[in-house]
């Protein structure tokens, strides 16, 4: 009994530093955000309670557009990441010469400092001489220079492409690992029964990696929803707000204009959305593991 | 011939399809690097000539040279990035290693919820917590110091680190610690002398992961909590410098490639362990 108690005590001792750290740096700020969202806090050290005013103000100023845009942006970015990542994982799993090298070559966007990757895309999108506009002109799809980042719709899709580019290596490597963890005798049995390659993919590979795909789409949903660097460096939310997502708007309000209270209200809204995603995710995981057990 | 070798035999058109697909994917992944590198070798006049030319016919290292002079603090920015990531890595190891051991080996009330709580940290990006963190850093007097960038960076690598290392520690046989305890070693001694040496490969993975993550993602904290040029990490340093004026692209690209160099060296040597460690824990859940 006493050894058990000492073990528990020891475990808490080991845990405490990390716990206290996270409580100070993450949990306390979270509570502070909620508190601030009901105040008119700014750079001044004193502030007053204003009730729900920050929240009602948000919706009066066309915030619903920003919410919709954020969801559209996130949806397409995650969708492309999952499609491209799954295809790439399947291709990189094929037993062809050179595949180890190919796998290593997929990783640079993931390990290179994010800002640097974004600077490089900034050049790719350059209207006059960047690679994309340059090639399109060269092959006759464009008559003249096209400023990709200064036109709303193209800027919107350009930021999505960059987000996909940064996120896709991790999706690929993760799903590749999931494919490799499928026992080979399943394939051998199907092969002996005369099942073709596509049939084996549809009936063995795909169903068995669905849980990994759900996990991955949830992870990338959360990180994409939170994405800041890409949009900020490429467009700062412009042109005329057409790439402004909730995160960008929060940053603008809070840090750009020092309206801490109004910014905090936006952050609270983001947190509510993120919690919803997580809740949904755990529900889906539970349902899937339930079905697998049956 | 084994059946798995037979299964993996491809017809020529299947092979062609696989290679074409991989080539297409890799050209998307690598295009910005190749183009960026070529731009860093081109003189500015070549860059702004029509029609578009991909290949740097008259390439030179001119841009690297002029950029090194034009951005006087470039070397300092790179060292700042390495310093922030290095110190952050050390702090995060001191927090992650004991906590993962507690989660891997001990049964105690609230273990499940606590692990979930740590994972929930991943839900928040720096941007959501930026306002209170700004106030906190101001109260602690950390604004415009290295620690304003190190401290929040560490918080966001703790959850993944704990998750990775716990999975690794679960594979270490329990008998080894039990033997040490029976011999009369204290729990702390066992942790220090038995577990840590055995978990070293896992700890190395977590260390690299923390380093690369903090090196890569210090943008928003550095942008907000630090306005002193001499403390800026590479990302914000370049952003601040090139944002102020007309962008000189070949020089910016040259600076980018110098900034990539440190991570690239780390990665070349350690990529196998990193990938294995990152995916092993993840897929089993």
Interface residues (C-beta under 8 A of the other chain):
Chain A: X6 X7 X8 X10 X11 X12 X13 X14 X15 X17 X18 X19 X21 X22 X24 X25 X26 X28 X29 X30 X32 X33 X36 X84 X87 X88 X91 X92 X94 X95 X96 X102 X103 X104 X105 X106 X107 X108 X109 X111 X112 X113 X114 X115 X116 X117 X119 X120 X121 X122 X123 X124 X126 X128 X129 X131 X133 X134 X135 X137 X138 X165 X168 X169 X173 X174 X176 X177 X178 X181 X184 X187 X188 X191 X192 X197 X212 X215 X219 X222 X223 X226 X227 X228 X229 X232 X233 X247 X250 X251 X254 X255 X260 X263 X264 X267 X270 X271 X274 X275 X278
Chain B: X3 X4 X6 X7 X8 X10 X14 X15 X18 X19 X21 X22 X25 X26 X28 X29 X30 X31 X32 X33 X35 X36 X39 X47 X48 X49 X50 X51 X52 X54 X81 X94 X95 X96 X98 X99 X101 X102 X103 X105 X106 X107 X108 X109 X114 X117 X118 X120 X121 X122 X123 X124 X125 X126 X127 X128 X129 X130 X131 X132 X133 X134 X135 X136 X151 X152 X154 X155 X158 X162 X187 X188 X191 X212 X215 X216 X217 X219 X220 X224 X234 X235 X236 X238 X239 X242 X247 X249 X252 X253 X256 X259 X260 X263 X264 X267 X271 X275 X278 X279 X280 X282 X283 X285
